[in-house]
Structures are given as C-alpha cells and as structure tokens.
Amino acid sequence: MNWTPQSTEEKRDEARRTAQYSKGAVPASYQLPAAFDSQTLHKELRTWSLTLVFWGVISLAVSGLDSAWGVLLLLVAAMAFVFKDAAMFVVFGVTLAWAGLSNLATMEGSGIVFGLIQAGLAVQIFRKYRYFRAADNQAPAQPEYSDEQPVAPASRAARVFPPLGCLFSVLAAAGALAFLVAVIVLVIQEIPFEITTGVALAIGLVIDLAVLGLAVGLAALVARFRWRGLSILALIVSALILLGWLAMIVTAPPA
C-alpha cells in the first residue's frame, strides 16, 4: 500500500539527478556519452600529434620554409604524446592562433589567406577543448550521488603545466634579453648588424619558447590547474615578448 510515496520519491530523485547532470556533473550511476570517452580524446590527440609531426618534418626538410616553426610543431606534438589531457587542445589552439597572427601581420595577400585559415582552425580546436574536457571530469560534483567515490589524483598535465609554462617563458625572456644586449653592444661599437641564417634561427627559437610559454600557461589557467601564479607569470611574460615581436613585424620597412 506504500507504492505511491516510493514512486513519488523516485521521481524526485530522478529529477535531481537529471538537473545535476544537465549542469555538467556526472553522477556515479550515469555513463558519459561515447563521444566523451577518454579513448576518443586520446585518439583525437594522437591524430593532431601525427599531423604536427608531418608538417614539422616538412618545415625542417624543405628549403625556404621556417625551420623554427618546424621545431615548434615537433615540440607541441611531443607534448601531446606525453600529456594525454584535454588541455593540450588549448596548446594546439594557441600555436595555430599565433601562426595566424604572424601571417596576418605580414599584410601580404597569401599571408592574410593562410592567417584567416589558421585562425579558423584555432577556433575549432578551442571548441574541441570544451567538448573533450568532460572526459577529464567524470567524477560527480555532488558527493551524494556517489558512494565513497575516491578522489582522483591530479593528472600529469595538472602537475607539470604550471612550472613548465613558467620555464618556457623565463627561457624566452632570457633569450630576448640576450639578443637585446647584443644589439646594443653592436650599436655602441658601430659594428654592422646582419641577420644571418643562424641569427634568424636563434630568434625563431626564442619566439617558439614564448609561444610555448603562452600556450601552456593559458592551458593551465583555463583548466584550473594548481599554482595559478606560475601560469599567470608565464602568460604575462610570453605575451609581452610576442606582442613586441608582432610590433616589430608590423612596423618593419618593406624589404
């Protein structure tokens, strides 16, 4: 005779579960859709990594292409093989966004076209981050829906990204400072300054480090990893270096 109260309570419990699930939490009794499976995330990261390896090797092997850009692509691809985390999509997106901005800053027809294409790809990759982030957040937000759910340890990316981004940015700042000091010394001694192939590669590697610092720092902030101070430092230092470089590109006289 007590089936009616139980039925009502079950409906209320189901309504609470549904409401919580719609906000992004995943109760223990629910399964994530197949699209959010971690294996799908790893497969997507592997696909992008192999693509970056291909274009990185092409950039290094073909004469006339930017070798520093090839090195950057290979470094990002290597990171994706090590850090199987949705935050890597932020690193992918920032890398492509920087390529797009660099091409747009040249104010050339082909550069503008490639820049717009790369900017569009960057937007799609940032959307992938939001889409796949659920694969790393399978634990319920409310403990009432989980029976003694153990707390998952921090991922490798969560532990490494903040100090790694800070390291990249500090190395980039050191390289930029060394370059600036060298230019000042040459000007004081009235020695003509020429950008040789080696100098251009060194400058490119400094920019690569700044891009990595910006990308990893932003990924750590967006993913809400610990040590936010390190991530913010990486973001600010790298952004200042890259903005200065873009200003030099825009204001440089035509060749």
C-alpha positions in Angstrom: 0.0 0.0 0.0 3.0 2.3 0.2 4.0 2.2 -3.5 2.7 5.8 -4.2 5.2 7.6 -1.8 8.1 5.5 -3.1 7.2 6.3 -6.7 7.0 10.0 -5.9 10.3 9.9 -4.1 12.0 8.1 -7.0 10.7 10.7 -9.4 12.1 13.5 -7.3 15.4 11.7 -7.0 15.5 11.2 -10.8 14.6 14.9 -11.3 17.5 16.0 -9.1 19.9 13.7 -10.9 18.8 14.9 -14.3 19.2 18.6 -13.2 22.7 17.9 -11.8 23.7 16.0 -15.0 22.5 18.9 -17.2 24.9 21.3 -15.3 27.9 19.2 -16.2 28.3 16.9 -13.2 28.1 13.2 -13.9 26.5 11.1 -11.1 28.1 7.7 -10.4 25.0 5.9 -11.8 25.3 7.7 -15.2 27.7 6.9 -18.1 29.2 9.6 -20.2 28.2 9.5 -23.9 30.6 7.7 -26.2 31.8 11.0 -27.7 33.2 11.9 -24.3 35.1 8.7 -23.7 38.8 9.2 -22.8 39.8 6.8 -25.5 38.2 9.2 -28.1 40.2 12.0 -26.5 43.4 10.1 -26.8 42.7 9.2 -30.4 42.0 12.8 -31.3 45.2 14.0 -29.6 47.2 11.3 -31.4 45.7 12.4 -34.8 46.7 16.0 -34.2 50.1 15.0 -33.0 50.9 13.0 -36.1 49.7 15.9 -38.2 52.0 18.3 -36.4 54.9 15.8 -36.8 54.3 15.7 -40.5 54.2 19.4 -41.0 57.1 19.9 -38.6 59.3 17.5 -40.6 58.3 19.2 -43.9 59.2 22.6 -42.4 62.7 21.3 -41.4 63.4 19.3 -44.6 62.2 21.7 -47.3 64.5 24.6 -48.1 62.9 28.0 -47.8 60.5 27.1 -45.0 60.7 28.3 -41.4 62.9 25.8 -39.6 62.0 27.4 -36.2 58.3 26.8 -36.9 59.1 23.2 -37.7 60.8 22.8 -34.3 57.8 24.4 -32.6 55.4 21.9 -34.2 57.6 19.0 -33.2 57.8 20.2 -29.6 54.0 20.6 -29.4 53.5 17.1 -31.0 55.9 15.6 -28.4 54.0 17.2 -25.6 50.7 15.7 -26.9 52.3 12.3 -26.8 53.3 12.8 -23.1 50.4 14.8 -21.8 47.2 13.0 -22.8 44.9 15.7 -21.4 42.2 17.9 -22.9 44.3 20.9 -22.0 46.6 20.0 -25.0 43.8 21.3 -27.3 44.5 24.8 -25.8 48.2 24.4 -26.6 47.2 23.4 -30.2 44.8 26.3 -30.5 47.3 28.9 -29.2 50.0 27.6 -31.6 47.7 27.9 -34.6 46.4 31.2 -33.4 50.0 32.5 -33.2 50.7 31.2 -36.7 47.6 33.0 -38.0 48.5 36.3 -36.3 52.1 36.1 -37.7 50.8 35.6 -41.2 48.2 38.4 -40.8 50.9 40.8 -39.5 52.8 40.4 -42.8 50.0 42.3 -44.6 50.6 40.2 -47.7 47.9 38.5 -49.8 48.9 34.9 -49.2 49.8 35.6 -45.6 46.3 37.0 -44.9 44.7 34.0 -46.5 46.7 31.5 -44.5 46.3 33.6 -41.4 42.5 33.5 -41.7 42.5 29.7 -42.3 44.7 29.1 -39.3 42.6 31.4 -37.1 39.5 29.4 -38.1 41.3 26.2 -37.2 42.3 27.6 -33.9 38.7 28.4 -33.1 37.6 24.9 -33.9 40.4 23.4 -31.7 39.3 25.6 -28.8 35.8 24.2 -29.2 37.3 20.7 -29.1 38.8 21.6 -25.7 35.4 22.4 -24.3 33.9 19.3 -25.9 36.5 16.9 -24.6 37.1 18.5 -21.2 34.2 16.3 -20.0 36.4 13.3 -20.4 38.6 14.6 -17.6 35.7 15.5 -15.3 33.8 12.2 -14.9 33.6 12.5 -11.1 30.3 13.9 -9.8 30.3 17.4 -8.4 28.0 16.4 -5.6 29.1 13.5 -3.3 25.5 12.5 -2.6 25.4 10.8 -6.0 28.5 8.7 -5.4 29.1 6.0 -2.8 32.5 6.6 -1.3 33.9 7.8 -4.7 37.8 8.1 -4.3 39.4 11.4 -5.2 41.3 11.0 -8.4 45.0 12.1 -8.3 46.0 15.2 -10.3 46.8 14.4 -13.9 50.3 14.7 -15.3 49.4 17.9 -17.1 47.9 19.4 -13.9 51.2 18.7 -12.1 53.6 19.8 -14.8 51.9 22.5 -16.9 52.2 25.5 -14.5 56.0 25.1 -13.9 56.6 24.1 -17.5 54.9 27.1 -18.9 56.9 29.3 -16.5 60.1 27.7 -17.5 59.4 28.3 -21.2 58.6 31.9 -20.6 61.7 32.5 -18.5 63.9 30.9 -21.1 62.2 33.1 -23.8 62.8 36.2 -21.7 66.4 35.3 -21.2 66.9 34.8 -24.9 65.2 38.0 -25.8 67.3 39.9 -23.2 70.5 38.4 -24.6 69.5 39.4 -28.1 68.7 43.0 -27.0 72.0 43.3 -25.2 73.9 42.0 -28.2 72.2 44.6 -30.5 73.0 47.4 -28.1 76.7 46.4 -27.9 76.9 46.3 -31.7 75.4 49.7 -32.0 77.7 51.2 -29.4 80.7 49.7 -31.1 79.4 50.8 -34.5 79.5 47.2 -35.8 77.1 46.5 -38.6 74.4 44.0 -37.6 73.3 41.3 -40.1 70.6 38.8 -39.6 72.3 35.6 -40.8 70.6 32.2 -41.0 71.9 31.3 -37.6 70.7 34.5 -36.0 67.3 34.1 -37.6 67.0 30.6 -36.3 68.0 31.7 -32.8 65.4 34.4 -32.9 62.8 31.9 -34.1 63.6 29.6 -31.2 63.1 32.4 -28.7 59.7 33.1 -30.2 59.0 29.4 -30.1 59.7 29.3 -26.4 57.4 32.4 -25.9 54.6 30.7 -27.8 55.0 27.5 -25.7 55.0 29.6 -22.5 51.8 31.4 -23.6 50.1 28.2 -24.7 51.0 26.1 -21.7 50.3 28.9 -19.2 46.9 29.6 -20.8 46.1 25.9 -20.8 46.9 25.6 -17.1 44.7 28.6 -16.3 41.7 27.5 -18.4 41.9 24.0 -17.0 42.2 25.5 -13.4 45.3 23.6 -12.6 47.1 24.4 -9.3 49.9 27.0 -9.0 48.0 29.7 -10.8 50.7 32.2 -10.0 53.2 30.4 -12.2 50.7 30.1 -15.0 49.9 33.9 -14.8 53.6 34.7 -14.9 54.1 32.6 -17.9 51.2 34.2 -19.6 52.3 37.7 -19.0 56.0 37.3 -19.8 55.3 35.3 -23.0 52.5 37.7 -24.2 54.8 40.7 -23.8 57.6 39.1 -25.8 55.2 38.0 -28.6 53.5 41.4 -28.7 56.9 43.1 -29.0 57.8 40.7 -31.9 54.5 41.4 -33.7 55.1 45.1 -33.3 58.5 44.7 -35.0 56.9 42.8 -37.9 54.2 45.4 -38.4 56.5 48.4 -38.2 59.4 46.9 -40.2 60.1 48.6 -43.5 59.3 46.5 -46.6 62.2 44.6 -48.0 
